[in-house]
């Protein structure tokens, strides 16, 4: 997926459960603000009033099983609302946007993890977000066994079998191969070490953006 030109800069954190995305999102936002950038941090699903409702449906164990296509469409509705009401306005204002998950998570979990094809879901996701793609995607890679132990009490998605999470991991890694917009960082390191690598990467990308 190619990035859409904006006046801001769009960074997405992707990766499996317990990989530290939320921690690194906060650390990066704080660092960017200390360098004078106006930063918007957000997460998906969620981040809008509608998205918060959708998130509660998607992650609550009480929801039970959903048809894979139903689940994918709910995630896509969240992405569409998010892109329209949160991401595009912030980017148009010149903000650096840092999101904890975006389209790639939906393709990994609802595509590769379930029995749906990411190749079929990809064009629908592009339509839903009006082709708004990150300038930089940082994949925090971790063994699902380790990540799920870190995550603690499982939500509806985390409670899926380990084979599900292995497929998700492989999708993230396969997508990052030969993609200039992707960087993979091992999440088995300390948060401080991961953050230092992220700073180096983001500094370089911001310096060379159009």
C-alpha positions as CSV (number, residue, x, y, z in Angstrom):
1,X,0.0,0.0,0.0
2,X,1.3,3.4,-1.0
3,X,1.1,6.4,1.2
4,X,-1.3,9.2,0.4
5,X,0.3,12.6,0.3
6,X,-0.7,14.9,3.2
7,X,0.7,18.0,4.9
8,X,1.2,16.0,8.1
9,X,3.0,12.6,8.7
10,X,1.2,9.4,9.5
11,X,2.8,6.7,11.7
12,X,1.1,3.4,12.5
13,X,2.2,0.8,15.1
14,X,1.3,-2.8,14.2
15,X,2.0,-6.1,15.7
16,X,0.6,-8.9,17.8
17,X,-0.8,-9.0,21.3
18,X,1.6,-7.9,24.1
19,X,4.2,-6.4,21.6
20,X,4.2,-3.0,23.4
21,X,2.4,-0.9,20.8
22,X,0.6,1.2,23.3
23,X,3.8,1.9,25.3
24,X,5.7,2.9,22.2
25,X,2.9,5.1,20.9
26,X,3.0,7.1,24.1
27,X,6.8,7.3,24.2
28,X,7.1,8.4,20.6
29,X,4.3,11.0,21.0
30,X,6.1,12.5,24.0
31,X,9.4,12.6,22.2
32,X,7.9,14.2,19.1
33,X,6.2,16.9,21.2
34,X,9.5,17.6,22.9
35,X,10.9,18.4,19.4
36,X,8.1,20.8,18.7
37,X,5.7,18.7,16.7
38,X,2.0,18.8,17.1
39,X,1.0,15.2,17.7
40,X,-2.3,13.3,17.6
41,X,-2.3,9.8,19.2
42,X,-5.1,7.4,18.7
43,X,-6.0,3.8,18.7
44,X,-8.1,1.4,16.6
45,X,-10.7,0.1,17.1
46,X,-11.9,3.1,19.0
47,X,-10.8,6.7,18.9
48,X,-14.3,8.1,17.9
49,X,-17.6,7.9,19.7
50,X,-18.8,5.3,17.2
51,X,-15.5,3.5,17.3
52,X,-15.7,3.1,21.1
53,X,-19.1,1.4,20.7
54,X,-17.7,-0.8,18.0
55,X,-14.7,-1.6,20.1
56,X,-16.9,-2.8,23.0
57,X,-18.7,-5.1,20.6
58,X,-15.6,-6.5,19.0
59,X,-13.5,-7.2,22.1
60,X,-16.0,-8.1,24.8
61,X,-16.0,-11.9,25.4
62,X,-19.7,-11.7,25.9
63,X,-20.2,-10.9,22.2
64,X,-19.3,-14.5,21.4
65,X,-18.6,-15.8,17.9
66,X,-19.2,-13.5,15.0
67,X,-19.3,-14.5,11.4
68,X,-15.8,-13.6,10.0
69,X,-17.3,-11.3,7.4
70,X,-19.5,-9.6,10.0
71,X,-16.4,-9.1,12.2
72,X,-14.4,-7.7,9.3
73,X,-17.1,-5.2,8.3
74,X,-17.4,-3.9,11.9
75,X,-13.7,-3.3,11.9
76,X,-13.9,-1.6,8.5
77,X,-16.7,0.6,9.8
78,X,-14.4,1.7,12.6
79,X,-11.6,2.5,10.2
80,X,-13.9,4.5,7.9
81,X,-15.2,6.6,10.7
82,X,-11.7,7.1,12.1
83,X,-10.1,8.1,8.8
84,X,-12.9,10.6,8.1
85,X,-13.3,12.2,11.5
86,X,-9.9,11.9,13.2
87,X,-7.0,11.1,10.8
88,X,-7.6,13.2,7.8
89,X,-8.4,16.4,9.7
90,X,-5.3,16.1,11.8
91,X,-3.0,15.4,8.9
92,X,-4.5,18.3,6.9
93,X,-3.6,20.5,9.8
94,X,0.0,19.3,9.6
95,X,0.0,17.1,12.7
96,X,2.1,14.0,13.2
97,X,-0.5,11.3,13.7
98,X,0.6,8.2,15.7
99,X,-1.9,5.3,15.8
100,X,-2.0,2.1,17.7
101,X,-3.2,-0.2,14.9
102,X,-4.7,0.6,11.5
103,X,-5.7,-1.3,8.3
104,X,-2.9,-3.8,8.5
105,X,-4.2,-5.2,11.8
106,X,-7.6,-5.8,10.2
107,X,-6.0,-7.6,7.3
108,X,-3.9,-9.7,9.7
109,X,-6.5,-10.6,12.2
110,X,-9.7,-10.7,10.2
111,X,-8.0,-11.9,7.0
112,X,-5.0,-14.1,7.7
113,X,-6.2,-15.0,11.2
114,X,-9.7,-16.0,10.1
115,X,-10.7,-17.7,6.9
116,X,-10.9,-14.6,4.8
117,X,-8.4,-13.5,2.1
118,X,-6.3,-10.4,2.9
119,X,-6.2,-9.8,-0.9
120,X,-10.0,-9.6,-0.9
121,X,-10.2,-7.4,2.2
122,X,-7.4,-5.0,1.0
123,X,-9.4,-3.2,-1.7
124,X,-12.4,-2.9,0.6
125,X,-10.2,-1.4,3.3
126,X,-8.8,1.1,0.8
127,X,-12.3,2.1,-0.2
128,X,-13.4,2.4,3.5
129,X,-10.5,4.8,4.3
130,X,-10.5,6.5,0.9
131,X,-6.9,5.2,0.4
132,X,-5.5,6.9,3.5
133,X,-2.3,4.9,4.3
134,X,0.5,5.5,6.8
135,X,3.8,7.1,5.7
136,X,5.5,4.8,8.1
137,X,4.4,1.5,9.6
138,X,6.4,0.1,12.6
139,X,5.8,-3.6,13.2
140,X,6.7,-4.7,16.7
141,X,7.4,-8.4,16.3
142,X,7.0,-10.9,19.1
143,X,6.5,-14.6,19.6
144,X,2.7,-14.9,20.2
145,X,3.3,-17.2,23.2
146,X,5.3,-14.5,24.9
147,X,3.0,-11.7,23.8
148,X,-0.1,-13.3,25.1
149,X,1.5,-14.0,28.4
150,X,2.3,-10.3,28.6
151,X,-1.2,-9.3,27.6
152,X,-2.8,-10.8,30.7
153,X,-6.6,-11.5,30.9
154,X,-7.6,-12.1,27.3
155,X,-10.3,-10.2,25.4
156,X,-12.4,-11.9,22.7
157,X,-9.6,-11.7,20.1
158,X,-6.7,-12.5,22.4
159,X,-8.6,-15.7,23.5
160,X,-8.2,-17.2,19.9
161,X,-6.0,-20.3,19.6
162,X,-2.3,-19.8,19.3
163,X,-2.4,-20.9,15.6
164,X,-4.6,-17.9,14.9
165,X,-2.0,-15.6,16.4
166,X,0.8,-17.3,14.5
167,X,-1.0,-16.6,11.3
168,X,-1.4,-13.0,12.3
169,X,2.3,-12.7,13.1
170,X,3.4,-14.2,9.7
171,X,1.1,-11.8,7.9
172,X,2.7,-8.8,9.5
173,X,6.2,-10.1,8.7
174,X,5.4,-11.1,5.1
175,X,3.8,-7.7,4.4
176,X,6.8,-5.8,5.7
177,X,9.2,-7.6,3.3
178,X,10.5,-5.3,0.5
179,X,8.3,-2.5,1.7
180,X,10.0,0.9,2.1
181,X,7.1,2.1,4.2
182,X,7.6,-0.7,6.8
183,X,10.1,-1.3,9.6
184,X,10.2,-4.4,11.7
185,X,11.6,-4.2,15.3
186,X,12.0,-7.0,17.7
187,X,9.7,-6.5,20.7
188,X,11.7,-8.9,22.8
189,X,14.0,-6.0,23.8
190,X,13.5,-3.5,26.6
191,X,11.1,-0.7,26.0
192,X,14.0,1.8,26.1
193,X,15.9,-0.1,23.4
194,X,12.9,-0.3,21.2
195,X,12.2,3.4,21.7
196,X,15.7,4.4,20.8
197,X,15.5,2.5,17.5
198,X,12.1,4.1,16.7
199,X,13.5,7.6,17.3
200,X,16.3,6.9,14.9
201,X,13.9,5.7,12.2
202,X,11.4,8.5,12.7
203,X,14.0,11.1,12.7
204,X,15.3,9.9,9.4
205,X,11.9,9.6,7.8
206,X,10.7,13.1,9.0
207,X,13.9,14.6,7.6
208,X,13.4,13.0,4.2
209,X,9.7,13.4,3.8
210,X,8.5,15.4,0.7
